[in-house]
């Protein structure tokens, strides 16, 4: 696949992603960039390390800025503290060429990325279910509404998450 086609495909993924999927994709990109920074440290490639680490820091700062402290309450406050810690540790990657600092941030963010992956799958599953219901000629229940007794699985709450890419 040529570079232009790959870029177009990636752009299409972003344009059609649910908010949960977009957050998952941001975490994926952060973890990928931190792995690149670690590899650059091993190769003694200062510029590549700096580029990858700076990009990871920008993405974490973006996540921090998009936190809704009012709606998110304690969770948002805890994420803000985590992001601040990660940014401080990532400064050590550049300052001391510290591969372990990048590894620590990766260990901290992987479980959160995995949670967003699960949430994104469930959100997409709900959307698919609603589409199938409409195609079968029945009115679709609103997302987050309790499903009728013959439907399997618990009802899910509607997400109010919004992010900008």
N, C-alpha and C positions, 0 to 999 in steps of 0.2 A: 504494500500500500504506500503510495507516495505521501510526502509530508503534508501537502495541501488537503488530501482526502482525510488523513488522520486528524488534522486540525478541525475540519468541517464536522467530522463525526463527534469529536469531543465537544465542540460548540453545541451541536444538536442535543447531546446528552444533558448539558447544563440548561439549555433552553426549555427542555421538557421535564426536568427533574422536579419532584415534589420538594417542599421546604426541608423535610427530614432527609431526603436523598442529597440535597445540596450541602447540608451540614456534614453528612457522612463523607461526601466528596472532598470537602475542605479538610477534614481530619485525614483522609487518605493522602491528600497532597502534602500536608504537613509531615506526616510520617515518611512519605517517600523522599521529601527534601532532606529530612534529618538523616535518613539512610545514605543519601548522596553525600551529605556533609561528612559522615563517618568514613565513607569510602575515600573521599578526597583527603582526609587526614592521613589515612593509610598510605595513599599515593604521594603524600607531601605536596599536594596541589592546593596552595593557599587560596588562590582566586576562586577555584571551584568550591572549596569549603565555605568561603565567605559568601559567595552567591547563593548557595543552597541554604545556608544557615540564616542569612538575611531574609530570604523568601519565606522560610518557615516562621521566622519572627513576625513578619508582616501579616501572615495568615492568622497567627495566634492573636495578634493585636486586633485584627478584624473581628475575630470571634468575640474578643473581649468587648469591643465597641458595640456589638450588636446585642449584648445581653440586655434583657428587659428586667431591670432591678425591681420594678414595681410588681409586675406579674410573677416574675421568677422567684422573688423573695429569697429564702435561705439557699435554694439551689443556685440561683444566679450569683449570690454573694460568695458561695463556695467556689463556683467556677471562676469568678473574678480573681479570687485568691490563688487558685491553681494556675490560671493563665499568668498572673504576675510572677509566681514562682518559676514557671517554665521560661518566661522571658529573661529573668535574672540568670537562670542556669544556662540559657543559650548564649548569653553574653560571655560566659566562660569558654564556650566552644571557640569563639574567635579570640578572646583575650589570651587564653592559655593553650589553644589548640587541643582542647579537652574532649576527647571522644566519649568519655564516660558521662559527661554532662548531657550530650545528645542522647546517649543510651537511657539515661534516667528519664528524660522527657518522653522518649518513645514508650518506656514502660508505664509512665503515668497516663499517656493519652490513648494507648491501645484499647483499654477496656471501655473508654468513653466512645471511641470510634466504633467498637463492636456493638455497643448499645444503640448508637444511631443507625447502624446497619440493620439491626433487628426492627427498630421503629420504622425505618424506611420501607422494609419489606411488608410490615403489617399495614402501613398506610397505603401502599400500592395494592395490596390484597383487598382492602376495603373498597378502593376505587374500582378495581376489576369486578368485585361483587356487585357494586351499584350499577355498572355498565351492563353486566349480564342480566340483572333484574329488569332493567329498562328494556333490553332487547327481547326479553321474554314477555313483554307486555304488561308487567306488573309495575305499579308505582314503586320507585326505589325509596327505602327508608333513608331519612337524612342521616348523614354520617354522625355517629355519636349517639343516635337514638337507640333505644333498646330494641333488639330484633325480636321478631315473632317467635313463639315457642318452638316451632319446628326447625328453625335455623340453629346450627351448631355454633358454639363458641360464645364468649362474652361480648357484650357491646363495648365499643371503644369510644373514648371521649374525642371530640373534635379538637384538633390542634390549633392553637392560635399563634404558632411560631411563624415569624417572618424574618427573612434574612435578605440581604442584598449581596449580589455577587460582584 
